[in-house]
């Protein structure tokens, strides 16, 4: 069964490996900084889809104010 839920902090390495496999094999430090380098980050901002116990997809939500105009 597919599950959509916030990432667990114990899964960050798995998520970073997935992001590197999909986007940039050399991006470990960059992707880790998105979470560990952002003092406002919390797991609820990074939902994941888990299939058969493996993270297969993610979405990152940044909680930021944006000024337009």
Gaussian input, Z-matrix of N, CA and C with variables (Angstrom, degrees):
# hf/3-21g

backbone

0 1
 N
 C     1     B1
 C     2     B2     1     A1
 N     3     B3     2     A2     1     D1
 C     4     B4     3     A3     2     D2
 C     5     B5     4     A4     3     D3
 N     6     B6     5     A5     4     D4
 C     7     B7     6     A6     5     D5
 C     8     B8     7     A7     6     D6
 N     9     B9     8     A8     7     D7
 C    10    B10     9     A9     8     D8
 C    11    B11    10    A10     9     D9
 N    12    B12    11    A11    10    D10
 C    13    B13    12    A12    11    D11
 C    14    B14    13    A13    12    D12
 N    15    B15    14    A14    13    D13
 C    16    B16    15    A15    14    D14
 C    17    B17    16    A16    15    D15
 N    18    B18    17    A17    16    D16
 C    19    B19    18    A18    17    D17
 C    20    B20    19    A19    18    D18
 N    21    B21    20    A20    19    D19
 C    22    B22    21    A21    20    D20
 C    23    B23    22    A22    21    D21
 N    24    B24    23    A23    22    D22
 C    25    B25    24    A24    23    D23
 C    26    B26    25    A25    24    D24
 N    27    B27    26    A26    25    D25
 C    28    B28    27    A27    26    D26
 C    29    B29    28    A28    27    D27
 N    30    B30    29    A29    28    D28
 C    31    B31    30    A30    29    D29
 C    32    B32    31    A31    30    D30
 N    33    B33    32    A32    31    D31
 C    34    B34    33    A33    32    D32
 C    35    B35    34    A34    33    D33
 N    36    B36    35    A35    34    D34
 C    37    B37    36    A36    35    D35
 C    38    B38    37    A37    36    D36
 N    39    B39    38    A38    37    D37
 C    40    B40    39    A39    38    D38
 C    41    B41    40    A40    39    D39
 N    42    B42    41    A41    40    D40
 C    43    B43    42    A42    41    D41
 C    44    B44    43    A43    42    D42
 N    45    B45    44    A44    43    D43
 C    46    B46    45    A45    44    D44
 C    47    B47    46    A46    45    D45
 N    48    B48    47    A47    46    D46
 C    49    B49    48    A48    47    D47
 C    50    B50    49    A49    48    D48
 N    51    B51    50    A50    49    D49
 C    52    B52    51    A51    50    D50
 C    53    B53    52    A52    51    D51
 N    54    B54    53    A53    52    D52
 C    55    B55    54    A54    53    D53
 C    56    B56    55    A55    54    D54
 N    57    B57    56    A56    55    D55
 C    58    B58    57    A57    56    D56
 C    59    B59    58    A58    57    D57
 N    60    B60    59    A59    58    D58
 C    61    B61    60    A60    59    D59
 C    62    B62    61    A61    60    D60
 N    63    B63    62    A62    61    D61
 C    64    B64    63    A63    62    D62
 C    65    B65    64    A64    63    D63
 N    66    B66    65    A65    64    D64
 C    67    B67    66    A66    65    D65
 C    68    B68    67    A67    66    D66
 N    69    B69    68    A68    67    D67
 C    70    B70    69    A69    68    D68
 C    71    B71    70    A70    69    D69
 N    72    B72    71    A71    70    D70
 C    73    B73    72    A72    71    D71
 C    74    B74    73    A73    72    D72
 N    75    B75    74    A74    73    D73
 C    76    B76    75    A75    74    D74
 C    77    B77    76    A76    75    D75
 N    78    B78    77    A77    76    D76
 C    79    B79    78    A78    77    D77
 C    80    B80    79    A79    78    D78
 N    81    B81    80    A80    79    D79
 C    82    B82    81    A81    80    D80
 C    83    B83    82    A82    81    D81
 N    84    B84    83    A83    82    D82
 C    85    B85    84    A84    83    D83
 C    86    B86    85    A85    84    D84
 N    87    B87    86    A86    85    D85
 C    88    B88    87    A87    86    D86
 C    89    B89    88    A88    87    D87
 N    90    B90    89    A89    88    D88
 C    91    B91    90    A90    89    D89
 C    92    B92    91    A91    90    D90
 N    93    B93    92    A92    91    D91
 C    94    B94    93    A93    92    D92
 C    95    B95    94    A94    93    D93
 N    96    B96    95    A95    94    D94
 C    97    B97    96    A96    95    D95
 C    98    B98    97    A97    96    D96
 N    99    B99    98    A98    97    D97
 C   100   B100    99    A99    98    D98
 C   101   B101   100   A100    99    D99
 N   102   B102   101   A101   100   D100
 C   103   B103   102   A102   101   D101
 C   104   B104   103   A103   102   D102
 N   105   B105   104   A104   103   D103
 C   106   B106   105   A105   104   D104
 C   107   B107   106   A106   105   D105
 N   108   B108   107   A107   106   D106
 C   109   B109   108   A108   107   D107
 C   110   B110   109   A109   108   D108
 N   111   B111   110   A110   109   D109
 C   112   B112   111   A111   110   D110
 C   113   B113   112   A112   111   D111
 N   114   B114   113   A113   112   D112
 C   115   B115   114   A114   113   D113
 C   116   B116   115   A115   114   D114
 N   117   B117   116   A116   115   D115
 C   118   B118   117   A117   116   D116
 C   119   B119   118   A118   117   D117
 N   120   B120   119   A119   118   D118
 C   121   B121   120   A120   119   D119
 C   122   B122   121   A121   120   D120
 N   123   B123   122   A122   121   D121
 C   124   B124   123   A123   122   D122
 C   125   B125   124   A124   123   D123
 N   126   B126   125   A125   124   D124
 C   127   B127   126   A126   125   D125
 C   128   B128   127   A127   126   D126
 N   129   B129   128   A128   127   D127
 C   130   B130   129   A129   128   D128
 C   131   B131   130   A130   129   D129
 N   132   B132   131   A131   130   D130
 C   133   B133   132   A132   131   D131
 C   134   B134   133   A133   132   D132
 N   135   B135   134   A134   133   D133
 C   136   B136   135   A135   134   D134
 C   137   B137   136   A136   135   D135
 N   138   B138   137   A137   136   D136
 C   139   B139   138   A138   137   D137
 C   140   B140   139   A139   138   D138
 N   141   B141   140   A140   139   D139
 C   142   B142   141   A141   140   D140
 C   143   B143   142   A142   141   D141
 N   144   B144   143   A143   142   D142
 C   145   B145   144   A144   143   D143
 C   146   B146   145   A145   144   D144
 N   147   B147   146   A146   145   D145
 C   148   B148   147   A147   146   D146
 C   149   B149   148   A148   147   D147
 N   150   B150   149   A149   148   D148
 C   151   B151   150   A150   149   D149
 C   152   B152   151   A151   150   D150
 N   153   B153   152   A152   151   D151
 C   154   B154   153   A153   152   D152
 C   155   B155   154   A154   153   D153
 N   156   B156   155   A155   154   D154
 C   157   B157   156   A156   155   D155
 C   158   B158   157   A157   156   D156
 N   159   B159   158   A158   157   D157
 C   160   B160   159   A159   158   D158
 C   161   B161   160   A160   159   D159
 N   162   B162   161   A161   160   D160
 C   163   B163   162   A162   161   D161
 C   164   B164   163   A163   162   D162
 N   165   B165   164   A164   163   D163
 C   166   B166   165   A165   164   D164
 C   167   B167   166   A166   165   D165
 N   168   B168   167   A167   166   D166
 C   169   B169   168   A168   167   D167
 C   170   B170   169   A169   168   D168
 N   171   B171   170   A170   169   D169
 C   172   B172   171   A171   170   D170
 C   173   B173   172   A172   171   D171
 N   174   B174   173   A173   172   D172
 C   175   B175   174   A174   173   D173
 C   176   B176   175   A175   174   D174
 N   177   B177   176   A176   175   D175
 C   178   B178   177   A177   176   D176
 C   179   B179   178   A178   177   D177
 N   180   B180   179   A179   178   D178
 C   181   B181   180   A180   179   D179
 C   182   B182   181   A181   180   D180
 N   183   B183   182   A182   181   D181
 C   184   B184   183   A183   182   D182
 C   185   B185   184   A184   183   D183
 N   186   B186   185   A185   184   D184
 C   187   B187   186   A186   185   D185
 C   188   B188   187   A187   186   D186
 N   189   B189   188   A188   187   D187
 C   190   B190   189   A189   188   D188
 C   191   B191   190   A190   189   D189
 N   192   B192   191   A191   190   D190
 C   193   B193   192   A192   191   D191
 C   194   B194   193   A193   192   D192
 N   195   B195   194   A194   193   D193
 C   196   B196   195   A195   194   D194
 C   197   B197   196   A196   195   D195
 N   198   B198   197   A197   196   D196
 C   199   B199   198   A198   197   D197
 C   200   B200   199   A199   198   D198
 N   201   B201   200   A200   199   D199
 C   202   B202   201   A201   200   D200
 C   203   B203   202   A202   201   D201
 N   204   B204   203   A203   202   D202
 C   205   B205   204   A204   203   D203
 C   206   B206   205   A205   204   D204

   B1=1.4450
   B2=1.5298
   B3=1.3216
   B4=1.4602
   B5=1.5215
   B6=1.3200
   B7=1.4539
   B8=1.5202
   B9=1.3285
   B10=1.4624
   B11=1.5176
   B12=1.3385
   B13=1.4645
   B14=1.5219
   B15=1.3322
   B16=1.4695
   B17=1.5300
   B18=1.3142
   B19=1.4623
   B20=1.5268
   B21=1.3111
   B22=1.4667
   B23=1.5272
   B24=1.3045
   B25=1.4675
   B26=1.5260
   B27=1.3129
   B28=1.4700
   B29=1.5298
   B30=1.3305
   B31=1.4685
   B32=1.5258
   B33=1.3207
   B34=1.4637
   B35=1.5240
   B36=1.3238
   B37=1.4670
   B38=1.5278
   B39=1.3215
   B40=1.4683
   B41=1.5249
   B42=1.3265
   B43=1.4623
   B44=1.5261
   B45=1.3127
   B46=1.4694
   B47=1.5268
   B48=1.3196
   B49=1.4672
   B50=1.5256
   B51=1.3259
   B52=1.4661
   B53=1.5230
   B54=1.3279
   B55=1.4627
   B56=1.5271
   B57=1.3168
   B58=1.4681
   B59=1.5268
   B60=1.3173
   B61=1.4661
   B62=1.5235
   B63=1.3192
   B64=1.4658
   B65=1.5241
   B66=1.3321
   B67=1.4644
   B68=1.5241
   B69=1.3269
   B70=1.4640
   B71=1.5280
   B72=1.3351
   B73=1.4656
   B74=1.5295
   B75=1.3225
   B76=1.4644
   B77=1.5313
   B78=1.3201
   B79=1.4576
   B80=1.5114
   B81=1.3370
   B82=1.4670
   B83=1.5288
   B84=1.3154
   B85=1.4723
   B86=1.5232
   B87=1.3288
   B88=1.4677
   B89=1.5262
   B90=1.3329
   B91=1.4623
   B92=1.5269
   B93=1.3131
   B94=1.4677
   B95=1.5318
   B96=1.3425
   B97=1.4688
   B98=1.5233
   B99=1.3315
   B100=1.4659
   B101=1.5231
   B102=1.3200
   B103=1.4575
   B104=1.5225
   B105=1.3124
   B106=1.4605
   B107=1.5226
   B108=1.3241
   B109=1.4585
   B110=1.5173
   B111=1.3157
   B112=1.4640
   B113=1.5265
   B114=1.3328
   B115=1.4656
   B116=1.5283
   B117=1.3211
   B118=1.4682
   B119=1.5230
   B120=1.3414
   B121=1.4618
   B122=1.5166
   B123=1.3237
   B124=1.4573
   B125=1.5309
   B126=1.3268
   B127=1.4582
   B128=1.5320
   B129=1.3147
   B130=1.4688
   B131=1.5227
   B132=1.3391
   B133=1.4631
   B134=1.5254
   B135=1.3124
   B136=1.4555
   B137=1.5292
   B138=1.3363
   B139=1.4609
   B140=1.5271
   B141=1.3187
   B142=1.4601
   B143=1.5270
   B144=1.3169
   B145=1.4580
   B146=1.5186
   B147=1.3201
   B148=1.4592
   B149=1.5262
   B150=1.3315
   B151=1.4601
   B152=1.5217
   B153=1.3172
   B154=1.4669
   B155=1.5276
   B156=1.3318
   B157=1.4601
   B158=1.5160
   B159=1.3341
   B160=1.4688
   B161=1.5199
   B162=1.3322
   B163=1.4599
   B164=1.5241
   B165=1.3346
   B166=1.4656
   B167=1.5208
   B168=1.3335
   B169=1.4636
   B170=1.5226
   B171=1.3332
   B172=1.4581
   B173=1.5187
   B174=1.2955
   B175=1.4568
   B176=1.5142
   B177=1.3104
   B178=1.4667
   B179=1.5141
   B180=1.3098
   B181=1.4574
   B182=1.5210
   B183=1.3262
   B184=1.4594
   B185=1.5191
   B186=1.3189
   B187=1.4573
   B188=1.5231
   B189=1.3282
   B190=1.4586
   B191=1.5225
   B192=1.3105
   B193=1.4521
   B194=1.5209
   B195=1.3066
   B196=1.4586
   B197=1.5189
   B198=1.3192
   B199=1.4654
   B200=1.5232
   B201=1.3102
   B202=1.4611
   B203=1.5143
   B204=1.3246
   B205=1.4661
   B206=1.4737
   A1=109.59
   A2=116.41
   A3=121.57
   A4=109.77
   A5=116.08
   A6=121.56
   A7=109.44
   A8=116.48
   A9=122.09
   A10=106.72
   A11=115.87
   A12=120.36
   A13=109.05
   A14=117.39
   A15=119.82
   A16=110.10
   A17=115.45
   A18=119.60
   A19=109.70
   A20=115.50
   A21=121.40
   A22=107.36
   A23=116.44
   A24=118.73
   A25=111.74
   A26=117.67
   A27=121.08
   A28=112.22
   A29=117.70
   A30=122.29
   A31=113.50
   A32=117.77
   A33=119.93
   A34=112.60
   A35=118.46
   A36=120.05
   A37=110.95
   A38=116.82
   A39=120.53
   A40=110.72
   A41=116.77
   A42=120.63
   A43=110.82
   A44=116.88
   A45=120.58
   A46=110.41
   A47=117.66
   A48=120.40
   A49=111.00
   A50=117.49
   A51=121.09
   A52=110.68
   A53=117.38
   A54=120.67
   A55=111.13
   A56=116.88
   A57=120.37
   A58=111.03
   A59=117.29
   A60=120.63
   A61=111.33
   A62=116.57
   A63=120.72
   A64=112.31
   A65=117.68
   A66=120.58
   A67=115.40
   A68=117.14
   A69=119.45
   A70=109.40
   A71=117.65
   A72=119.84
   A73=114.10
   A74=117.62
   A75=121.38
   A76=112.28
   A77=118.17
   A78=121.01
   A79=117.30
   A80=118.79
   A81=120.13
   A82=112.90
   A83=117.35
   A84=119.90
   A85=111.01
   A86=116.71
   A87=120.75
   A88=110.74
   A89=117.31
   A90=120.05
   A91=111.66
   A92=117.30
   A93=119.50
   A94=110.37
   A95=116.46
   A96=119.64
   A97=111.98
   A98=117.63
   A99=119.91
   A100=110.98
   A101=116.50
   A102=119.96
   A103=111.57
   A104=116.82
   A105=119.93
   A106=112.69
   A107=118.09
   A108=121.36
   A109=114.18
   A110=116.90
   A111=122.03
   A112=108.61
   A113=118.26
   A114=119.89
   A115=113.57
   A116=118.20
   A117=120.39
   A118=112.55
   A119=117.80
   A120=120.32
   A121=111.42
   A122=115.25
   A123=121.37
   A124=107.70
   A125=118.64
   A126=121.18
   A127=114.38
   A128=118.09
   A129=119.30
   A130=112.49
   A131=117.53
   A132=121.16
   A133=112.20
   A134=117.33
   A135=121.17
   A136=109.56
   A137=116.64
   A138=118.44
   A139=110.39
   A140=116.03
   A141=121.71
   A142=109.28
   A143=115.01
   A144=121.28
   A145=106.30
   A146=115.66
   A147=121.98
   A148=108.22
   A149=115.86
   A150=122.57
   A151=107.83
   A152=116.22
   A153=122.19
   A154=111.68
   A155=115.88
   A156=121.65
   A157=115.84
   A158=117.58
   A159=120.65
   A160=110.31
   A161=116.08
   A162=121.05
   A163=107.56
   A164=116.26
   A165=120.18
   A166=112.41
   A167=117.02
   A168=119.80
   A169=109.45
   A170=114.98
   A171=120.38
   A172=110.10
   A173=115.28
   A174=123.21
   A175=106.11
   A176=117.42
   A177=120.32
   A178=108.70
   A179=116.75
   A180=123.34
   A181=107.36
   A182=116.16
   A183=120.67
   A184=108.26
   A185=116.87
   A186=122.18
   A187=107.88
   A188=115.97
   A189=121.28
   A190=110.36
   A191=115.25
   A192=121.16
   A193=107.71
   A194=116.80
   A195=121.64
   A196=107.71
   A197=116.01
   A198=120.97
   A199=108.63
   A200=116.45
   A201=121.89
   A202=108.98
   A203=115.16
   A204=119.19
   A205=116.14
   D1=133.62
   D2=177.17
   D3=-76.09
   D4=141.09
   D5=-179.34
   D6=-128.71
   D7=134.31
   D8=172.33
   D9=-111.88
   D10=124.11
   D11=-177.22
   D12=-160.72
   D13=165.76
   D14=174.51
   D15=-64.52
   D16=148.11
   D17=177.45
   D18=-65.77
   D19=150.40
   D20=172.36
   D21=-95.87
   D22=142.89
   D23=-178.32
   D24=-58.24
   D25=-28.09
   D26=178.30
   D27=-70.17
   D28=-10.07
   D29=-178.62
   D30=-101.93
   D31=4.14
   D32=-175.50
   D33=-59.78
   D34=-40.26
   D35=179.18
   D36=-62.63
   D37=-41.79
   D38=178.02
   D39=-62.49
   D40=-41.96
   D41=178.79
   D42=-64.04
   D43=-44.97
   D44=-179.96
   D45=-62.38
   D46=-40.11
   D47=176.29
   D48=-61.53
   D49=-40.67
   D50=177.93
   D51=-63.83
   D52=-46.55
   D53=179.91
   D54=-60.56
   D55=-39.85
   D56=178.50
   D57=-66.93
   D58=-40.02
   D59=179.69
   D60=-64.02
   D61=-35.24
   D62=-176.52
   D63=-86.88
   D64=-42.07
   D65=-169.18
   D66=-108.77
   D67=-47.06
   D68=-171.57
   D69=-160.01
   D70=106.16
   D71=-178.05
   D72=-58.27
   D73=-21.59
   D74=-178.77
   D75=-98.77
   D76=13.80
   D77=-170.60
   D78=-94.83
   D79=15.18
   D80=-175.74
   D81=-53.01
   D82=-50.71
   D83=-177.76
   D84=-64.11
   D85=-41.74
   D86=-179.85
   D87=-59.95
   D88=-50.39
   D89=-176.70
   D90=-68.17
   D91=-35.56
   D92=177.41
   D93=-64.98
   D94=-37.37
   D95=-179.01
   D96=-66.18
   D97=-24.69
   D98=177.46
   D99=-59.96
   D100=-30.22
   D101=-178.80
   D102=-104.23
   D103=-54.18
   D104=-175.16
   D105=-74.34
   D106=-24.83
   D107=-179.14
   D108=-92.16
   D109=-0.67
   D110=-178.50
   D111=-110.71
   D112=106.80
   D113=-176.80
   D114=-65.34
   D115=-14.62
   D116=179.33
   D117=-93.54
   D118=-5.39
   D119=-176.87
   D120=-67.60
   D121=141.10
   D122=171.35
   D123=-143.36
   D124=155.29
   D125=-175.24
   D126=-55.07
   D127=-30.38
   D128=-179.00
   D129=-65.49
   D130=-16.17
   D131=177.61
   D132=-83.50
   D133=-3.31
   D134=-178.00
   D135=-130.91
   D136=77.62
   D137=175.59
   D138=-71.02
   D139=147.98
   D140=178.13
   D141=-129.09
   D142=156.11
   D143=170.50
   D144=-107.31
   D145=126.82
   D146=-178.17
   D147=-114.83
   D148=126.30
   D149=177.50
   D150=-125.19
   D151=125.22
   D152=-179.73
   D153=50.46
   D154=40.37
   D155=175.10
   D156=82.12
   D157=3.69
   D158=-178.89
   D159=-119.91
   D160=141.59
   D161=174.28
   D162=-72.29
   D163=125.09
   D164=-179.35
   D165=-117.13
   D166=-12.98
   D167=-179.84
   D168=-160.30
   D169=157.86
   D170=178.97
   D171=-151.81
   D172=164.73
   D173=174.35
   D174=-142.47
   D175=131.64
   D176=178.46
   D177=-103.54
   D178=130.25
   D179=178.50
   D180=-114.41
   D181=121.58
   D182=176.63
   D183=-97.93
   D184=126.82
   D185=177.72
   D186=-88.46
   D187=91.91
   D188=-176.45
   D189=-137.18
   D190=148.93
   D191=170.12
   D192=-83.58
   D193=137.58
   D194=178.04
   D195=-123.54
   D196=126.33
   D197=178.70
   D198=-97.96
   D199=123.72
   D200=177.31
   D201=-113.95
   D202=135.73
   D203=174.19
   D204=98.66

